[in-house]
Amino acid sequence: MSLDKTLWAAVVSVAGIGVAAACGPNFPWQLFDSRSEAVAEPISLDFDSKVKELAAAPTGALKAVESEEPSDTPEAVAAERREADSGAWRGQATGATTFLMRKLALARAAENGDAALTAGVGLPPAVTTYIAGAVEFHAERYESAAKYFNDVERLPPAQRQLRAVAATYMRGRSLQKMGDAASARAAFRGARAHALAGAPDPMGLGVASLGEEARLDMLALGFTSPDAVVPPPNMDKATAVKHAADAVRLYAQQAAAGSKIALLSLREVAAWLIDRPDFLQDVASEPIVRRLLVTYVVARNGQEIWGDGVGDDESAERVIDAILAQPDLPTGDDVDRLAALAYQTARYDVAEKLTQTARLPLGLWVRAKLGLRRGDRGAAVRDWTAALGAATASAKGDLDDPAKLRLRGELAVMRVAEGQYMESLRLLFPVAENYWGDVTYIAERVLTVDELKTFVDGLQPVPSANAPSYGWLGLEPRASLRMLLGRRLIRAGRNAEAVAYFPTEPRKSDDHPLKPLPPLADEARTYVDAVAASAPTSRWQSVSRAETLFKVAMMTRRQGLEIMGTEGPPDEAVLGGNFAGGIGQAAPVDEQDQDPQRLKANRALLGPDEAARVAASAPRPDVRFHYRVLAADRAIEAADLLPQRSQAYAATLCWAARFAKDSDDQPRATTIWRRYAATGAYQPWAKSFGGTCPQPDFQAARDFWLKRLLAWPAETARAAARHPAKAAGIAAVAVLLLLGLGWSVGRWRARSTVA
């Protein structure tokens, strides 16, 4: 991209100036994954917000008017229609608005300026004359165009007012094309003067003229030539430095007035100057240029705009070398930003010197990183704390909002290293939407259940169901943290306490939008009641208990993610279970890290008992979708209580095998199948065992032994009829057993009588 993008502003009926859609800063939403790198990373500041501070906006009611794409006719037509409808043309034009718009279209379509004047008869003289000049400008007849624009200037004040700003601005554009830079500069300043005096400026050309004037300075330096020698052969260094400083100042004023095009232009100027090392040291002597250069290379989001390489290491090295080569280092607020650049370029000795007397957030933050680097963790934490306190105390300062967010996150990492786990969560939770992965890790894996409960109970009440959702979190962070606690209490077996932490509002169903799902609190209560009902009771109620255990198994499988799933790994309830990882973390550090130095640095920032806490808080079992394993366990417990030859026994084992498959445990599913094959009765549906399972018939299981007893005589008779010899043998044995039993009882009674 070149500064020619500023030419989008107001050519002819040009009504808009193009705007680059800036990509917002993308901080990592998890810092604990690699905590040592997170706290040691160079500080980045937003380019756009900082360059607006380079210069004050021009005085007066000037405003930037910029569209997102280079466009001419549509916005111009709309602006002129609004102007005509407002009554501004009254007394200078004849005809209804629709008629006047047709005249405008004919004038714009004319082949030359004179034809435009003829086609526009009936329009206000300033409008027609301006269009004539615009037609000539489009045809690259710049001298003729300048004449028409100058003719607007010569109209009586009452008539000239309508296009005084636009005509003077375009006369400057024409003069620049003709190579008359001095006259063009005067014209751009004249356009601003007209706008400040109250002349209509619907196109925002008063602000755009700042960029055009700045462009004159850059052109004088040879900007449009990639191989330009700076300064040019006919220009001394002092003049060249002044041109660069004036350009930056004008662009900065344009940016301060709200122009996004100016932000792009400032990037271009910075990149162009950095690419000229021989000139860079000279121009870095100008404070406003130096501040631009530092802001540019420290920018966190520059690389996302047009791929222009903002913030790359080579650029940063060139800039700091040029600044350090000056006779004196900068003073005032520039010192802290230079310290950030020194840290970024590993000039730690310079950064230490610059931050000795730091008092503002940025300088304190740099000093904190330096303290950690030299092993003084106590001093580092004090400076991190002081930096956040200073940044929070005032809405203004040397840190933008995303930088304050990152500062808070880094201090949270350091609090964990000191064992202040609750304080870390207190730091992170106000920015939970940004750092939900870190909040999840601390809340779910580092704090004990009671510590988390204390934290949650101390929060303000959760907003009503009508409160807005929070991005990918879906719920307001407090509601999300309450659910995280509720699920953790379920996993810990503290069911009675858990229900109160689930939301009581009905849920939306993706499959049936008009039919809401029951509140999670209701489902959690149903689950808790079922678990309580499944406790061991009388041996004669084993089938009823089995039925309740099976209900628990089904709820565990179907609602387990919502009721007991982990927010982070291994279940990732926050992501609907769709991914195995992404938010939160399963271990304090990645022990498989192949970089031994990074692994050592990460271990050095662990809390005193953090690893033990993480191990203690792991779900049981610690596998993906762990609740599916629990569902299989409950189904097997139910089968243990059922008659083995019953349909309920077979069906319950079928479901257990299916749950095992759902948890990717095929060996267990096979073991369950073998148990059924060895102990259960034939079932016609068993060919799809562990796949499609019927509902267990628990009522039939209750009557199983009674029916077997009642059916025994008939079954015995049928067996005897089929095998008479065998039946006679069995009968004889039975008679002998009965006789033996009678004889034994008789002898026992005789001995009892004698005694």
N, C-alpha and C positions, 0 to 999 in steps of 0.2 A: 504494500500500500504506500502511496506517496501523498504528499500534501495536496496533490490535485484533487483529492477527495473533498477538500473544502470548496471546490468549484461547484459542488452541488447547490450551493447557496445562490439563489436568485438570479438566474439568467432568464431574461425575458419575463415570461410569466412564471418564473421559477418561484415557487412558494415555499419549498421545504428544503431543509438541509439534511443530508443522510446522517443516520446515527448507527454506530456499531452496537449490536446487542452484546453488552459485556457479560461474560460468564462470571458468576459470583465465585467468591473464594470457596474452595473445597477443603476444609480441614479434615483430617482423619477423625472419624467418629469414635475411634477407640485408641486410647493411648497406652493401655496396659499390655497390649500384645507385645510391644517392644519398648518397654518403659525407659530404658537407658537412651535409646535413640530419640524418644519423644522429648525428654527433658534437655537433651544436648543439641537438638536441632536449632539452626539459626532462626532468629526472629524474622517474621515476614509481616509487612504492613501493606495495606491496601493502597495501590497507586492512585486510583481515581480520587479518593477522598483527600489524600495528602497533597497532591499537586494543586488542588483547589485552594490550598493555604499559601501557595507561593506568592500570590498577589491579591489585593482586594478587588472586588468587583467594581466596575465603573460606576460612578455616582449617577443617580437618576433612574428613571423607570425604564431601563433597557431590559429586554427579555430575549432569551434564545428561543427560536422556533425551529424545530428540527423534526423531520419525519424519519422513519426507519429505512426507507429506500429512496434512492434518488428519483424524484418525481417532479413533473412540472405542471402540466395542464390541469389535472384533476384538482389539486389543492389550490392552484391559482384561480380556477373558475369558482371554486367554493368561496375563496376569500373575496373575490370581486363581487359575487352574488350577495354575500353578507354586506359588503360595502354599499352596494346599490340599494339593498333592502333597508339599510339603516338610515337612508335619507341623506347620506354624505354627498350624493351626486345631485341633489335637488338644486335647481337653478343653473346647473351646468350641462344637463342632458335632457333629451326629450324622448318620451316613449315609456311604455311599461317595462318592468324588469325583464320579462321574457324577450321582448323585442331588443333590449339593450344587450342581453346575453348573446343573441344571434349576431348582432353587430360586432361584438367582441370576437366571436369565433371567426367571422369573415376577416376581420383585421389581422388576427393571428395567422391566418392561412395565406395572407398576401405574399407576393414574391419579393417585394422590396418595400422600403419605408414609405415612399410616396403612395404606393398602392394601399398600404395599410392606413394612411391618413384618409384616403378617399373612402375606403370600405368602412371606416369608423366614424364617418360623419354622423353627428347626433350624440356621440359619447362626450364626456368631459374632455376638454382639450389636453389636459395633462395625461389622461389615460391613453388617448389616441397617440399622442406624440411619444409616450413611453413605449407603446407597442411597436411603433415604427422603428425606434432605436433597437428594440429587442430583435425584430426581424433581421435588421442589418447585422446585429451581433452574431446571430445564429449563422448567418451567411459568411461570417468571418470578414465582413467589411467594417473593420473596427473604427476607422476614421469617420466614416459616415455615421456609424452608431453613436460615437461620441458627440457628433454634431446634434443629433436628435435629442440625446440625453441633456445636452447643454441647453437646447431650446426649451426643455421643461423648466430649467432653472430661470429662464428669462420671462416666463409667464408671470402675470400679476400674482402677488402673494396668495390671494384667495383661491386662484385656480391652481397654482403650483403646489399648494399644500398636499393635495391628494397623492402625488408621486414624488415629492421632494426627496424623501429618503431613498426610494428605489432608483430614481434617475441618477442621483449623485453617486450612489453605490455602483451602478452599472457604468457610469462614466469612468470611475476609477478602474473597473475591470477592463474597460476598453483601452484606457491609457496604459495600463500595465501590459496589455497585449502589444501595444505599439512601442513599448520599450521606454516610456516616459515614467520612470519610477517616482520621481519627485512629485510630479503632478498627480499621479495615481494616489500617492500617500495623502496628499492634500484633499483629494476627493473622498477617500475613505473617512478621513477625519470630519469632512463636511457632512457626510451621511450621518455620523454619530451626532453631530451638532444639531442637525434637523430633527433627529429622533428625540434628543433630549429637550428640544424646544417644543415638543408636542406634536410634530407632524406624524400622520398615521404610519405605523410600521408593523403591519400584520405579518410580514415575512420574517421578522426578527433580524433585519439587515443591519441594524445598529450594532448588534452583538457580532454578527458575521463579519462586519467591516474590521473588527479587531484581528480576526484571523487572516483576512486578506492583507492587512497592513503588515502583519508578522511575516506573511509569506514573501513580501517584498524583501525583507531583511534576509530571509533564507535564500532567495534567488540570487541576491547579491553575493552570497557566499558560494554559489555554484551548486546549490542543493540538487537541482535536477540532473546533474551530471555525476554518474557513479564514480568516475575517476577524477573528480574535481580536486585540484590542489587548493588547500585552505591555509592561509588566506590566498586569494587569487593574486597573480603576479602584479597587478596594478593597485593592490590594497595593502596597507601596513597592518601589522598584527593588532594594534590597538583598535583600529577601525573594525577589523574583523570580529574581535571580541565584543565590541559594542553592538554590532549587528546581531550576534548570537544572543547576547543578553537582552536586547530589545525584543527580539522574536519570542524568547521565552516569556518575558514579562507580558507581552501582548496576548500570547496564547493563554497564559495563566489568568489574565483578566477575563478573557473569553470563557475559560473553564469556570471561573468563579461566578460568572453570570448564568451558568447552567448549561453551557454548550458541551455536548458529548463529542462533537467533532474536534473541539479543542483538545480533549483528552487524547484522542488518537494522534493529533498533530504533535503534542508534547512527547508522546512515545517515539514518534518518527524523528523528532529533533534529537532526543536523547540517544537513540540508536545510531543516528548519523554522526553525532559528535564522538561517540565512543569508538566508532570505526575509523576515526582519524587521530591516532595516538600523538602525532606530531603537533596537533592543534589542541588536543585535550588538556594538556597541562596549562596552557595559556588561558583557555576559556574557563577552567576550573577555579581561576582566581576570582571570578565573578560570583558573589554569594548566591544569587538566584539560580544561576546555571549549576553551581555545585549542589545546591539542594535538589534540583531536578534530577541530576545524575544519580545522587545517592538514593533518592526515592525510587528511581527507575530500577536500579539493580537490587534493591531490598524488597521490591514488590513481589507479593506472593502470587498474584493472579495475572501477571503480565504475559506469561507464556501461553495463556489461553486466548489471547487476542491476536488473531491474524498470524499466529506462529512466529512472532517477531523476536523470540529469544530473550525476552525480558528476564532478568535475574540469573542468566547463565554465569558460570564461574569465571569465564574469561572476561566478560564485561565487568564483573565485580572487581576483578584483579586490576584491570586497567583504571577503573575509576579511583580506587583507593590509592593506587600508585600516584596518580595525578594529584590527588589531594594532599597526600603526605609529602609530595615534592614542593608544596608551597612553603614560603618562609615561616608562616605561622599557621597553627591548626585553628579550625573554626571555634567560635565561642557561642555561648547561649544555647538555645534549644537544639541547634544543629549538632552539638557534641554527642548527644545520646544516639542520634541516628547514625552518626559516623562510627560510634562505638559498636552499634549493631552490625554495620558493614565490616568493621575490623574483625569482629568475632566470626562473621560469615566467611571471611577470607583467611581465617586462621592467623590473623595478626594479633595474637592474644596479648602480647606485651603492650601493643598500642591500645587495645580495648581496656586492659587493666588501668593504664594511665588515664584514659578518658573517663573512666567511671569511678575514679577515686572519691570524688565529691558528689556523686549522683544523688539526686533527690526526686527526680521525676520517674514515673513508672517504667519507661523504656530503659533508662540508664540502670535502674535498680534490677530490672529483669536481666539485662546483660551481665551485670555483676553477679547475680545469683548463678547464672550458668558458668561463669568463670570460677566462682567459688566451688561449685561441684566438680568442675574439671580438675582443680588442684587438690581435691580431696577434703575440703573444709565444708562438710555437709551442714553443720550447724549454721555457719555464716550464710550458706546458700539458701537454706530454708528461711532464715530471717529476712534476706533480701527478697525472696519470692513473696513472702507474706507482706512485706512493706510495699512491694510493687503492686500487688493486688489491692491492698488498702488504699493506696494513692489513686489507683485507676478507678476504684469504685466510688471514691469520695466525690468525684467531679464527673459530670457528663462530658466535659471537654478535656482535652489532654493530648498527649502524644501517641495514644493508642486508639485505634478504631475498635468498633465493637467485636469483630471476629478475633482481633488480637487479644482483647480482654477475655474472650471466651477461652482461647488457647492458654493464656496465662493462668486462668482458674484451673484448667485441666491439669497443667503441669504441677501446680501446687498440690493438687489432689494426689498425684502420683507420689510426691515427696512425703505427704502425710502418711501414706500407706507404708513407705519405707521406714518411718519412725514408729510404726505400730498404732497410729491414730486413725483407725479404720472408720470409726463413726464420723470423725471430722472430715475425712475424705469424702464420705457420702454426702455430708452437709455441703461441701463445696460443689460437688457435681450435680446434686439434685435440682438446683435452680436452673441449670442448663441441661436438664435430662433429655430433652428432645434432641439435642446435638450429640450428647455423649451417653445415649442409652446403653450402648454396649458396655461401657465402663460402669455405669450405674448397676447394670445387671450383674456384672462380675462381683462387685463389692457387696451388693445386697444379697445375692443368691449363694455366693461361694465363700466370701470372706467373713462377713458378720455371722454371729450365731443367730439362731432363730429368735432368741429373746432380745438380742440387741436390735435386730431388724424390727421386731414388734414394737419396741420402745420408740424407735425412730418413726415408724409409720403412725403410731398412736399420737405422736406429737405434731403431726402435720395438720394444717388447716383442713376443715371439712371439704370433701370432694364436691366439685360443682354439680349442678343438676344434670339430668340426662340431656338437656338442651344445650349444654356447653359445647363449643366447637371441638372437633377432633383435632389431634395434633399430628399431622403428617402420617408417616408410616407407622407411628405408634398406635394409631387408631383411637386410643382413649387419651384423656388428659393424664399426664404423668402420675399424678397421685392415685388415680384409679388403677393405672397399670401396676404401680408398685404395691397397692393393696392386693391385687390379684396374685402378684408374684408371691407375696407373703402367704395368702390363703393356700396356694398350691404347695408351698413349702411346709406349711403346718400339716397339710394332708399327708405329705411324704413322711413327716416326722411322727405320724400317728396321733397328732393332737387335733383330732377331727372336730371335737365340740367347739374349739376356738376358731376353727378355720372358716366356718360358714359366714361369719359376720364380715369377712373381708372380700367376699365376692359381690359383684354388682347386682342390684335388685331390679334393674330396668330390663324389659324385654329386648331380645337381640334381633337384628335383621337377618333374614335368611336370603342367601344368594339364589337358592333354588326356588323359593316361594316368597317374593318380596312383600306380598300383601298379607302373608301369614307369619307374624313374628315368632321367633323361638322363645321358649321359656327363659326367664332370667337365670343366669348362672348360679345365683344364690339358691334358687329352687332345686336345680340339679345337684348342687353340692349337698344340700340338705337331704335330698333323697338318697344320695350315695352314703352319707354319714349314717342315716337311719338304717340303711340296708346292712352296713358293716356291723352296727350294733346288734341288729337282729340275727346276724350270722354267728354270734358268739356261741360256744358250746353250751348245750342244755341237756335235757334228759335224753338217754340213749334211745328212748322210744320215739323221739322226734327227729331222728337223724335225717329222714327224707325232707322234712320241712326245712331243716338247716341246710341241706344240700341245695334246695330250691333257692334259698336266700343267698347262699354262696354263689350260685350260678348267676343270680341277678347282679351281685357285686362284680362278678367276672365280666358280664356283658357291659355294665356301666364303665368299668375300668378300661375296657377296650374301646368303647364308642365315645365316651366323654373324658377319657383319661388325659388327653392333651390339655383340655380346658380346666380340668379339676386337679390334676396332680403333675402335669408335665413341667419340665424345667423351662424357664424363660430363655435361657441360653443353651449351650450344649449339655446333654446330647440330644434333647428333644426339639429345641428352638421353637417354643410355643409362640414367641413374638412374631415369628415368620410363618405361623400356621403349620409348622412342621414340614414345610416344603423344602428346606435346605438343612444339611447336616451341620452347618456352621455358618458364621457370619456375624452374630451378635453375642457378646459375652465370650468367655473362654473357659476351657476345661481344666487348665493348669496355670499356675502363676507365671511360668516361663516355658518357652518351647525347648525342652531338653534335647530335642533332635537337631537343634540349630548347629549347622556345620561351621559357624564362625566362633571359634573358642573365645575370642576377646569379647564379642557381643554377648555371648552366653554368660561369661563371667560378670560383665557389667550389669546385665539384667538381674542376675542372682544377688549382686551387691545392693540392689534397690528393693529386695523383698522385705516385707515386714518380719519382725522377730519370730512370730509363730504363724505367719501367713500360710505356709505350705501345709502345716498340720490342720489349720482351719479349712482349707480347700479340700483336703482329703476327707475330713469329717463330714463335710456338707454334700458330698457326692451322692447322687441318687443310687438306690440299691434295687437292681444291679445298675452299674454305670455303663449302660449301652444305649444305642439309638432307640428311641421309642420304648424306654424302659418299662412303661406301664403295660405294654403288650405282653411282656414276660410275666408281669404280675397277674394279668388277666388269665394267662395259661395256668399259673399256680392256683388261682382261686377255682378254676374249672376242675383241675385235678383234685383239689380238696373236696369239691362237691361229689365227684365220682367216687371217692373213697367211702362216702357215706351211703351209697346206693347199692341195691342188689346187683350183682355182676351180670346176671342173665336178663336184666331189665333193659327196655328200650332207652330209658333215661340214662342209664350207665353208659351205653354205647354213644348216645347223642352228646352227652357231656364231654366224653373223651374226644369225640369228633371236633367239638368246638375248641377244646384245649389244643389239639393238633393244629387246628386252623390258626389259633393265636400264635402258636410257636412258629408257624410259617410266616405269619405277618411280621414277626420279629427277626426274620431271616435265620431261624434256628432249625434247619431241616433235620439235623441229627435228633433233636428232641422230638420233633414231630414224628419221626420214624419210630422212636422208642415208645411213644404213646400208641401208635398204631399196633406195634407188637404186643403191647399190654392188652389192647382190645382183642386182638386175634387170639391171644392165649386164654383170656378169661371171660370175654363177652359172648353173647349169643349172636347167631347170624342175623344180620339186618339187610334187607334188600337194597338199601341205599348206600351201604358201606363201600361199594365200588368207588365212590368219590369221597372216601373218608379223608377228613382234613380239608376238604374243598367246599362242597355244598352239604351243610349239616341241618337236620331237622330240629325243631324245638323239642327239648326233652319232655316226655310225658311223666311228670312227677306224680300225678294222681294214680296212674297205673303202677308206679313204683311203690306207692303207699299200700296198695292192695296186693302187691306181688306175692308175698308169702301166704296170705290168706287164700288167695286163689290157688296157689300151689298145693296147699293143704287140702282144700276142698276137692281138688281134681285128682288127689292121690289114689283113692279107692278105684275110681273108674280107670285110671291109667294102669293100675296094678292088675285089674281084671283083664284088660285088653292085652297086657303083656303076658299074662298066664295063658290066655287063649292062643296066643301066637307061639308060645314056647312051653307046653305042658310039662315036659320032663324037667326042664329047668325050674319051673314053678314048684313042682312037687319037691324037688331037692331043697329049694329055699324054704318051703313050708316045714319040711322035716327039721331043718336046722333051727327054724324059729321055735318049733315045739320043744326041741331039746333045750334051747336057751331059756324058754319060759319055765320048763321043769327045773332046770338048774337054778334059776332065780328063785323059784318057790322053795326049793330045798334050802338054799342059803338063808332065806328070810326065816324059815322055820327054826333052823339051828340058832340064828341070832336071837330069836324070841325065847328059845329054851334057855340059853345062857343068861339072858336077862332075868328070867324068872328065878333061876337058882341063885343068882346074885342077890 
